[in-house]
């Protein structure tokens, strides 16, 4: 993994996720936290390459009643997010 992108805001209210999509490269990882979890249901999620890992903080997804079943994302814990930050070459937070 080269870059870990942490997306905290919804594309329904800001353009942060769209900007993230313009910079993401193959083998990057996008983690959705907070209101960023809503992006899993946003139409622009279809622009994400199959070579990009999608993850979402399970507590944040549950708090926003977002269903991961029909998405390409996997649920992770906050501890797993911390571990990902150490594995990445760089981390960008979109907020």
N, C-alpha and C positions, 0 to 999 in steps of 0.2 A: 504494500500500500504506500502510496506516495503522499497524498493529502487527505486529511480527515476534515470534512466539511460538517460543521454543526449548525443546523438550521433551526432557529428559535422562533421565527415569525411566520405567519400564514401568508401565502401568496394571494389570498383573498383580500388582504388589507395592505400589504407592502410588496415591493418588487425584489426583495432580498433573495427569494428562491430562484427567480428568473435570472438574477445576476450570478447566483451560484451555478446554475446550469450552463452559463456562458463560459465558466472557467473550469468546470469539472472535466477530468480526463479519465481514460480507461484505468482501471485498478484503483481509483479513488474510492472513498467510502463517504456516504452521506448519512449522518445521524440526525433524526428529527426529535427535537425536544420541545417542551412547552407548546405554544400554539403552532409551531412548525409541524406538529403531527397532522394538522389539517391538510397539509400539502399532499398527503397520501391519497386524498380524494380529489385533488385539484387536477384539471385537465392537463396542465403542463408537466405532470409527473410522467406522461408518456414520452417526453423528450429524453428521459434518462436512458443511457446506454445499458445494455444487458451486462456489460463488463464493469459496471459500477455497483458496489455493494450498498444496499439500502437497509438501514436499521432504525429502530425507534425505541425510545425509552418506554418500557411497558407501563409504568405508573402514569406517565403523561398521556399515553394513548388511552388507557382506561379512564382517566379523569375527563377526557374529552369525548368519550364514547365513539372512538374511531375503531372500525373493525379492520384488523390486519389480514383477514382471511383472503380477500380478493386483491391484495397488494403483493408487490415483490419484496416487501420489507420483512425483516425478522425482528422480533422483540428482544431487547436486551435490558439489563439492569444498569443503574448508575455506576456500579462498580466495574461493569464491563466497558462502559464508556471511558472511564478513567484508564483502564488498561489499553484501550485503543489509542488514547492520546500519547502513550509511551511508545507504541508500535509505529506510529505515523512519522513521516519525515517532517511534516509541518501540519499545523492545525489552523483552520480558518473558522471563526464563528460569524455566522450571518444573523444579525439582529438589528 
